Amino acid sequence: GEDVEQSLFLSVREGDSSVINCTYTDSSSTYLYWYKQEPGAGLQLLTYIFSNMDMKQDQRLTVLLNKKDKHLSLRIADTQTGDSAIYFCAERAGNTGKLIFGQGTTLQVKP
Amino acid sequence: GAVVSQHPSWVICKSGTSVKIECRSLDFQATTMFWYRQFPKQSLMLMATSNEGSKATYEQGVEKDKFLINHASLTLSTLTVTSAHPEDSSFYICSARDRVSNQPQHFGDGTRLSIL
């Protein structure tokens, strides 16, 4: 079945880079997404990557996709305290088009 | 960018009350909207897929008569929690997919429902 796994917690110092990792199982996934959720709020789309791409960069965000290993990562350069939030990885299931979410990674940024 | 508005953001009501939550796409049309439920410190659980002009598709284990979904226009879907009980207290989030680009899903800010 479809499954998405993430590590639950990451702590970094302000100014460092953060790398959040995600693995998925559905080889027919078409798109993979990264969403950010701040306390009490909905999900904010950060970036997404089409399954035939290896990398996508958008300002401080870099997404790397290893389709062979079904591994997705999000790198945040120069991490700021405002980046503290929960980050969800999601895949768009190939057969249904539904989003399958990981458990979310809590990013803690220390000053 | 694409904006999804969800209303109300927070509601507190007595047990037995029915509560309606609205989800609107403000600057795009959405033939498909999704309703999720999120428990504290957990991921999102898809409840149902709402299709404009047709019946919603519910996920396994979600009671159709409990969670009524209506998607009457290309910009509005509603979720009604009927005869709500304390166990229905949760954070409900909707999302919408642009009918032109067909992706990605844009999310509302969520509705925190507290049943006393």
Boltz contact constraints between the chains, C-beta under 6 A:
constraints:
  - contact:
      token1: [A, 33]
      token2: [B, 104]
      max_distance: 6.0
  - contact:
      token1: [A, 41]
      token2: [B, 109]
      max_distance: 6.0
  - contact:
      token1: [A, 42]
      token2: [B, 93]
      max_distance: 6.0
  - contact:
      token1: [A, 42]
      token2: [B, 107]
      max_distance: 6.0
  - contact:
      token1: [A, 42]
      token2: [B, 108]
      max_distance: 6.0
  - contact:
      token1: [A, 42]
      token2: [B, 109]
      max_distance: 6.0
  - contact:
      token1: [A, 42]
      token2: [B, 110]
      max_distance: 6.0
  - contact:
      token1: [A, 43]
      token2: [B, 107]
      max_distance: 6.0
  - contact:
      token1: [A, 45]
      token2: [B, 104]
      max_distance: 6.0
  - contact:
      token1: [A, 48]
      token2: [B, 104]
      max_distance: 6.0
  - contact:
      token1: [A, 99]
      token2: [B, 105]
      max_distance: 6.0
  - contact:
      token1: [A, 101]
      token2: [B, 43]
      max_distance: 6.0
  - contact:
      token1: [A, 101]
      token2: [B, 44]
      max_distance: 6.0
  - contact:
      token1: [A, 103]
      token2: [B, 43]
      max_distance: 6.0
  - contact:
      token1: [A, 104]
      token2: [B, 43]
      max_distance: 6.0
